[in-house]
């Protein structure tokens, strides 16, 4: 987040932005890299989507 210039970021907000990115079609590997998760499985936990 610091590299992206995002300030006042709380790590529990990763669920929100990861889900937003996934809904907008961001590839899981990109979300994984941005969230600094070691595996795509962990990124999936954060990028969960609510049923519509």
Secondary structure, DSSP 4 states (H G I P E B T S, - for coil): -TTTT--S--GGGHHHHHHHHHHTT--HHHHHHHHT-SSHHHHHHHT-----
